[in-house]
Amino acid sequence: MKIRKMERKDISGVVKLLKQVETIHHMGRPDLFKRDSVKYNENEIDSILDEKDKCVFVAVNEKDDVIGYAFCVFKQFLNDNVLTDIKTLYIDDLCVDENIRGKHVGQKIYEKVKEFAELNNCYNITLNVWCCNPSAMKFYEKCGLIPQKIGMEMILRK
């Protein structure tokens, strides 16, 4: 297995994994997540590859097939009224192919993201995780992440 920056040839493999993520989210919260959807389509991913404040890493097997990914975004709020000027690397999405979960691929992807954040002088790494995905929550805790803030809701219509 190899972790590297995503290339355009990887787009279809990433879309396949994006579908797996959305299936998990739809099953956990069908009131929020559409069935058979993806966070990013092929054109959007293609555009992301050219954005200087974003980076996508992929894990590939010996055949160079995509088996995992991490979408990352630099965030910094310079001269904000409340927030300090720290530079954050935000993990927008991370997935490992459902057929090989539990084999430390996600951990290796996260280690690459962490190394990238350190090389780019980031203060921290942040991400959002849905409570309807307890295995993802456990994974991130094993990686050493701790809660920074909690989003809450009250559903008014059923």
Accessible surface in RSA format (square Angstrom, percent):
REM  Atomic radii and reference values for relative SASA: ProtOr
REM  Chains: A
REM  Algorithm: Lee & Richards
REM  Probe-radius: 1.40
REM  Slices: 20
REM RES _ NUM      All-atoms   Total-Side   Main-Chain    Non-polar    All polar
REM                ABS   REL    ABS   REL    ABS   REL    ABS   REL    ABS   REL
RES MET A   1   107.30  55.6  35.52  23.5  71.78 170.9  37.54  31.9  69.76  92.4
RES LYS A   2   126.70  61.8 121.71  74.7   4.99  11.9  75.73  68.2  50.96  54.3
RES ILE A   3    31.95  18.2  15.83  11.8  16.12  38.9  15.83  11.4  16.12  43.7
RES ARG A   4    27.69  11.6  24.23  12.3   3.47   8.3  23.79  32.5   3.90   2.4
RES LYS A   5   118.44  57.8 111.91  68.7   6.53  15.5  66.97  60.3  51.46  54.8
RES MET A   6    14.19   7.3   0.00   0.0  14.19  33.8   0.00   0.0  14.19  18.8
RES GLU A   7    78.21  44.9  73.20  55.4   5.01  11.9  33.97  65.7  44.23  36.1
RES ARG A   8   117.08  49.2 104.20  53.1  12.88  30.7  58.78  80.3  58.30  35.3
RES LYS A   9   134.63  65.7  95.87  58.8  38.76  92.3  73.89  66.5  60.74  64.7
RES ASP A  10     4.15   2.9   2.26   2.3   1.89   4.5   1.89   4.4   2.26   2.3
RES ILE A  11    18.10  10.3  17.76  13.2   0.34   0.8  17.76  12.8   0.34   0.9
RES SER A  12    77.26  65.3  67.46  90.0   9.80  22.6  39.74  84.6  37.52  52.6
RES GLY A  13    19.03  23.5   0.00   N/A  19.03  23.5  17.10  46.9   1.93   4.3
RES VAL A  14     0.00   0.0   0.00   0.0   0.00   0.0   0.00   0.0   0.00   0.0
RES VAL A  15    17.42  11.5  17.42  15.8   0.00   0.0  17.42  15.1   0.00   0.0
RES LYS A  16   117.79  57.5 113.35  69.5   4.44  10.6  71.77  64.6  46.02  49.0
RES LEU A  17     0.32   0.2   0.32   0.2   0.00   0.0   0.32   0.2   0.00   0.0
RES LEU A  18     0.00   0.0   0.00   0.0   0.00   0.0   0.00   0.0   0.00   0.0
RES LYS A  19   116.56  56.9 114.61  70.3   1.95   4.6  61.28  55.2  55.28  58.9
RES GLN A  20    21.62  12.1  16.98  12.4   4.64  11.0  15.05  32.0   6.57   5.0
RES VAL A  21    13.24   8.7  13.11  11.9   0.12   0.3  13.24  11.5   0.00   0.0
RES GLU A  22    16.83   9.7  16.03  12.1   0.80   1.9   3.15   6.1  13.68  11.2
RES THR A  23    72.54  51.6  67.62  68.6   4.92  11.7  47.19  63.4  25.36  38.3
RES ILE A  24    53.02  30.2  49.38  36.8   3.64   8.8  51.28  36.9   1.75   4.7
RES HIS A  25    21.19  11.6  21.19  14.7   0.00   0.0  13.15  13.6   8.04   9.4
RES HIS A  26    25.37  13.9  25.33  17.6   0.03   0.1  21.43  22.1   3.94   4.6
RES MET A  27   146.71  76.0 117.34  77.7  29.37  69.9 105.48  89.7  41.23  54.6
RES GLY A  28    31.75  39.2   0.00   N/A  31.75  39.2  14.75  40.5  17.00  38.1
RES ARG A  29    46.18  19.4  46.06  23.5   0.12   0.3  21.43  29.3  24.74  15.0
RES PRO A  30    85.92  62.6  66.26  60.4  19.67  71.5  66.63  55.0  19.29 119.9
RES ASP A  31    90.08  63.1  49.29  49.1  40.78  96.4  51.41 121.0  38.67  38.6
RES LEU A  32    88.04  49.0  54.81  39.2  33.23  83.5  59.01  41.4  29.03  78.1
RES PHE A  33    34.29  17.2  31.53  19.5   2.75   7.2  33.97  20.6   0.32   0.9
RES LYS A  34   161.84  79.0 150.86  92.6  10.98  26.1 101.18  91.1  60.66  64.6
RES ARG A  35   168.17  70.6 149.39  76.2  18.78  44.7  47.12  64.4 121.05  73.4
RES ASP A  36   139.76  97.9  93.00  92.6  46.76 110.6  41.85  98.5  97.91  97.6
RES SER A  37    33.40  28.2  24.92  33.3   8.48  19.5  27.26  58.0   6.14   8.6
RES VAL A  38    44.42  29.2  22.63  20.5  21.79  52.5  23.42  20.3  21.01  57.0
RES LYS A  39    85.86  41.9  58.79  36.1  27.08  64.5  49.88  44.9  35.98  38.3
RES TYR A  40    40.02  18.7  39.88  22.7   0.14   0.4  25.05  18.8  14.97  18.5
RES ASN A  41    71.46  49.3  69.33  67.0   2.13   5.1  29.50  71.0  41.95  40.5
RES GLU A  42    93.36  53.6  90.45  68.4   2.91   6.9  26.42  51.1  66.93  54.6
RES ASN A  43   119.52  82.4 114.91 111.0   4.61  11.1  25.88  62.3  93.64  90.5
RES GLU A  44    80.09  46.0  75.76  57.3   4.32  10.3  30.69  59.4  49.40  40.3
RES ILE A  45     0.00   0.0   0.00   0.0   0.00   0.0   0.00   0.0   0.00   0.0
RES ASP A  46    50.26  35.2  50.26  50.0   0.00   0.0   9.36  22.0  40.90  40.8
RES SER A  47    61.87  52.3  55.28  73.8   6.58  15.2  28.23  60.1  33.64  47.1
RES ILE A  48     9.08   5.2   8.29   6.2   0.79   1.9   8.29   6.0   0.79   2.1
RES LEU A  49    43.93  24.5  12.52   9.0  31.41  79.0  16.03  11.3  27.90  75.1
RES ASP A  50   106.00  74.3  72.85  72.5  33.16  78.4  34.34  80.8  71.66  71.5
RES GLU A  51    65.52  37.6  56.34  42.6   9.18  21.9  30.28  58.6  35.24  28.8
RES LYS A  52   200.40  97.8 167.17 102.6  33.23  79.1 126.18 113.6  74.22  79.1
RES ASP A  53    58.87  41.2  56.30  56.0   2.57   6.1  24.11  56.7  34.76  34.7
RES LYS A  54    62.03  30.3  47.59  29.2  14.44  34.4  15.56  14.0  46.47  49.5
RES CYS A  55    11.63   8.8   5.75   6.4   5.88  13.8   9.31  23.6   2.33   2.5
RES VAL A  56     4.84   3.2   0.96   0.9   3.88   9.4   0.96   0.8   3.88  10.5
RES PHE A  57     2.80   1.4   2.80   1.7   0.00   0.0   2.80   1.7   0.00   0.0
RES VAL A  58     0.00   0.0   0.00   0.0   0.00   0.0   0.00   0.0   0.00   0.0
RES ALA A  59     0.00   0.0   0.00   0.0   0.00   0.0   0.00   0.0   0.00   0.0
RES VAL A  60     2.62   1.7   2.48   2.2   0.14   0.3   2.48   2.2   0.14   0.4
RES ASN A  61    37.59  25.9  31.29  30.2   6.30  15.2  11.48  27.6  26.11  25.2
RES GLU A  62   154.78  88.9 113.04  85.5  41.74  99.4  72.15 139.6  82.62  67.5
RES LYS A  63   156.15  76.2 128.39  78.8  27.76  66.1  80.90  72.8  75.26  80.2
RES ASP A  64    55.23  38.7  43.50  43.3  11.74  27.8  28.64  67.4  26.59  26.5
RES ASP A  65    72.18  50.6  67.97  67.7   4.21  10.0  22.32  52.5  49.86  49.7
RES VAL A  66    17.98  11.8   3.76   3.4  14.22  34.3   3.76   3.3  14.22  38.6
RES ILE A  67    20.90  11.9  20.90  15.6   0.00   0.0  20.90  15.1   0.00   0.0
RES GLY A  68     0.00   0.0   0.00   N/A   0.00   0.0   0.00   0.0   0.00   0.0
RES TYR A  69     0.00   0.0   0.00   0.0   0.00   0.0   0.00   0.0   0.00   0.0
RES ALA A  70     0.00   0.0   0.00   0.0   0.00   0.0   0.00   0.0   0.00   0.0
RES PHE A  71     4.27   2.1   4.27   2.6   0.00   0.0   4.27   2.6   0.00   0.0
RES CYS A  72     1.47   1.1   0.00   0.0   1.47   3.5   0.03   0.1   1.44   1.5
RES VAL A  73    21.49  14.1  21.35  19.3   0.14   0.3  21.49  18.7   0.00   0.0
RES PHE A  74    39.37  19.7  30.55  18.9   8.81  22.9  30.66  18.6   8.71  24.9
RES LYS A  75    84.75  41.3  78.67  48.3   6.09  14.5  35.26  31.7  49.49  52.7
RES GLN A  76    81.58  45.6  52.93  38.7  28.65  68.2  12.33  26.2  69.25  52.5
RES PHE A  77   108.38  54.2 103.34  64.0   5.04  13.1 108.24  65.6   0.15   0.4
RES LEU A  78   111.60  62.2  89.32  63.9  22.28  56.0  89.32  62.7  22.28  60.0
RES ASN A  79   137.42  94.8 105.54 102.0  31.88  76.8  37.86  91.1  99.57  96.2
RES ASP A  80    61.54  43.1  37.46  37.3  24.08  56.9   8.31  19.6  53.23  53.1
RES ASN A  81   155.62 107.3 115.22 111.3  40.41  97.3  29.62  71.3 126.00 121.8
RES VAL A  82   131.60  86.6 102.63  92.9  28.97  69.8 107.77  93.6  23.83  64.6
RES LEU A  83    94.48  52.6  87.17  62.4   7.31  18.4  88.75  62.3   5.73  15.4
RES THR A  84    96.60  68.7  84.10  85.3  12.50  29.8  82.24 110.5  14.36  21.7
RES ASP A  85    69.25  48.5  60.74  60.5   8.51  20.1  24.14  56.8  45.12  45.0
RES ILE A  86    66.67  37.9  56.11  41.8  10.55  25.4  63.67  45.9   2.99   8.1
RES LYS A  87    61.24  29.9  58.07  35.6   3.17   7.5  25.40  22.9  35.84  38.2
RES THR A  88    14.87  10.6  14.87  15.1   0.00   0.0   6.71   9.0   8.16  12.3
RES LEU A  89     0.19   0.1   0.19   0.1   0.00   0.0   0.19   0.1   0.00   0.0
RES TYR A  90    33.10  15.5  33.10  18.8   0.00   0.0  19.53  14.7  13.58  16.7
RES ILE A  91     3.78   2.2   1.08   0.8   2.70   6.5   1.08   0.8   2.70   7.3
RES ASP A  92    24.67  17.3  15.86  15.8   8.81  20.8   2.05   4.8  22.63  22.6
RES ASP A  93    16.47  11.5  11.90  11.8   4.57  10.8   4.57  10.8  11.90  11.9
RES LEU A  94    24.31  13.5   6.69   4.8  17.62  44.3   6.69   4.7  17.62  47.4
RES CYS A  95     5.84   4.4   0.71   0.8   5.13  12.0   5.13  13.0   0.71   0.8
RES VAL A  96    15.49  10.2  12.31  11.1   3.18   7.7  12.31  10.7   3.18   8.6
RES ASP A  97    10.33   7.2  10.33  10.3   0.00   0.0   2.07   4.9   8.26   8.2
RES GLU A  98   102.08  58.6  81.55  61.7  20.52  48.9  17.08  33.0  84.99  69.4
RES ASN A  99   116.38  80.3  86.33  83.4  30.05  72.4  30.40  73.2  85.98  83.1
RES ILE A 100    40.89  23.3  39.96  29.8   0.93   2.2  40.77  29.4   0.13   0.3
RES ARG A 101   100.06  42.0  77.04  39.3  23.02  54.8  53.04  72.5  47.03  28.5
RES GLY A 102    76.46  94.3   0.00   N/A  76.46  94.3  41.91 115.0  34.55  77.4
RES LYS A 103   139.32  68.0 119.55  73.4  19.76  47.1  77.39  69.7  61.92  66.0
RES HIS A 104   111.87  61.1 103.43  71.9   8.43  21.6  75.55  77.9  36.32  42.3
RES VAL A 105     9.88   6.5   8.59   7.8   1.29   3.1   8.59   7.5   1.29   3.5
RES GLY A 106     7.53   9.3   0.00   N/A   7.53   9.3   3.75  10.3   3.78   8.5
RES GLN A 107    79.79  44.6  79.30  58.0   0.49   1.2  18.61  39.6  61.18  46.4
RES LYS A 108    99.11  48.4  96.03  58.9   3.07   7.3  45.96  41.4  53.15  56.6
RES ILE A 109     0.06   0.0   0.06   0.0   0.00   0.0   0.06   0.0   0.00   0.0
RES TYR A 110    18.59   8.7  18.59  10.6   0.00   0.0   7.15   5.4  11.44  14.1
RES GLU A 111    80.10  46.0  74.89  56.7   5.21  12.4  37.92  73.3  42.18  34.4
RES LYS A 112    64.11  31.3  60.98  37.4   3.13   7.4  22.45  20.2  41.66  44.4
RES VAL A 113     0.00   0.0   0.00   0.0   0.00   0.0   0.00   0.0   0.00   0.0
RES LYS A 114    98.25  47.9  98.25  60.3   0.00   0.0  41.06  37.0  57.19  60.9
RES GLU A 115    86.69  49.8  84.71  64.1   1.98   4.7  27.70  53.6  58.98  48.2
RES PHE A 116    27.62  13.8  26.22  16.2   1.40   3.7  27.45  16.6   0.18   0.5
RES ALA A 117     4.02   3.7   3.98   6.1   0.04   0.1   4.02   5.7   0.00   0.0
RES GLU A 118   110.87  63.7  94.14  71.2  16.72  39.8  45.84  88.7  65.03  53.1
RES LEU A 119   134.27  74.8 107.21  76.7  27.06  68.0 111.35  78.2  22.92  61.7
RES ASN A 120    43.78  30.2  39.67  38.3   4.11   9.9   3.80   9.2  39.98  38.6
RES ASN A 121   127.86  88.2 105.80 102.2  22.06  53.1  31.79  76.5  96.07  92.9
RES CYS A 122    22.56  17.1   0.63   0.7  21.94  51.6   0.76   1.9  21.80  23.5
RES TYR A 123   158.15  73.8 126.09  71.7  32.06  83.4  86.06  64.7  72.09  88.9
RES ASN A 124    36.69  25.3  27.02  26.1   9.67  23.3  27.33  65.8   9.36   9.0
RES ILE A 125    29.85  17.0  12.71   9.5  17.14  41.3  12.71   9.2  17.14  46.5
RES THR A 126    27.03  19.2  23.59  23.9   3.44   8.2  21.78  29.3   5.25   7.9
RES LEU A 127    30.40  16.9   8.54   6.1  21.86  54.9   8.54   6.0  21.86  58.8
RES ASN A 128   106.55  73.5  83.15  80.4  23.40  56.3  26.98  64.9  79.57  76.9
RES VAL A 129    51.11  33.6  28.66  25.9  22.45  54.1  31.85  27.7  19.25  52.2
RES TRP A 130   105.49  42.3 101.91  49.3   3.58   8.4  87.25  46.5  18.24  29.6
RES CYS A 131   101.86  77.1  84.87  94.7  16.99  39.9  35.48  89.9  66.38  71.6
RES CYS A 132    37.14  28.1   8.95  10.0  28.19  66.3  20.54  52.0  16.60  17.9
RES ASN A 133    20.70  14.3  19.67  19.0   1.03   2.5   1.37   3.3  19.32  18.7
RES PRO A 134    82.21  59.9  81.59  74.4   0.63   2.3  81.59  67.4   0.63   3.9
RES SER A 135    82.66  69.8  72.67  97.0   9.99  23.0  51.83 110.4  30.83  43.2
RES ALA A 136    21.22  19.5  15.69  24.2   5.53  12.6  21.18  29.8   0.04   0.1
RES MET A 137    61.67  31.9  59.94  39.7   1.74   4.1  56.91  48.4   4.76   6.3
RES LYS A 138   139.08  67.9 137.70  84.5   1.38   3.3  81.23  73.1  57.85  61.6
RES PHE A 139    51.83  25.9  48.45  30.0   3.38   8.8  51.29  31.1   0.54   1.5
RES TYR A 140    22.78  10.6  22.78  13.0   0.00   0.0   8.58   6.5  14.20  17.5
RES GLU A 141   104.52  60.0  89.53  67.7  14.98  35.7  33.61  65.0  70.91  57.9
RES LYS A 142   174.03  84.9 136.01  83.5  38.01  90.5  95.39  85.9  78.64  83.8
RES CYS A 143    30.66  23.2   2.69   3.0  27.96  65.7   9.21  23.3  21.45  23.1
RES GLY A 144    57.39  70.8   0.00   N/A  57.39  70.8  34.13  93.7  23.25  52.1
RES LEU A 145    31.11  17.3  21.66  15.5   9.44  23.7  26.93  18.9   4.17  11.2
RES ILE A 146   147.52  83.9 128.90  96.0  18.63  44.9 131.87  95.0  15.65  42.5
RES PRO A 147   105.33  76.8  76.96  70.2  28.38 103.1  86.97  71.8  18.37 114.1
RES GLN A 148   125.33  70.1  86.25  63.0  39.08  93.1  50.60 107.7  74.73  56.7
RES LYS A 149   163.77  79.9 136.58  83.8  27.20  64.8  89.00  80.1  74.77  79.6
RES ILE A 150   135.89  77.3 105.12  78.3  30.77  74.2 108.67  78.3  27.23  73.9
RES GLY A 151    76.97  94.9   0.00   N/A  76.97  94.9  42.39 116.3  34.58  77.4
RES MET A 152   176.66  91.5 135.03  89.4  41.62  99.1 106.07  90.2  70.59  93.5
RES GLU A 153   108.23  62.1  67.84  51.3  40.39  96.2  52.15 100.9  56.08  45.8
RES MET A 154   156.81  81.2 130.84  86.6  25.97  61.8 111.79  95.0  45.01  59.6
RES ILE A 155    83.88  47.7  58.06  43.3  25.82  62.2  62.95  45.3  20.93  56.8
RES LEU A 156   151.28  84.3 113.59  81.3  37.69  94.7 117.31  82.4  33.97  91.4
RES ARG A 157   215.00  90.3 194.56  99.2  20.44  48.7  73.24 100.1 141.75  85.9
RES LYS A 158   230.08 112.2 147.41  90.4  82.67 196.8 126.62 114.0 103.47 110.2
END  Absolute sums over single chains surface
CHAIN  1 A    10725.6       8524.4       2201.2       5782.8       4942.8
END  Absolute sums over all chains
TOTAL         10725.6       8524.4       2201.2       5782.8       4942.8
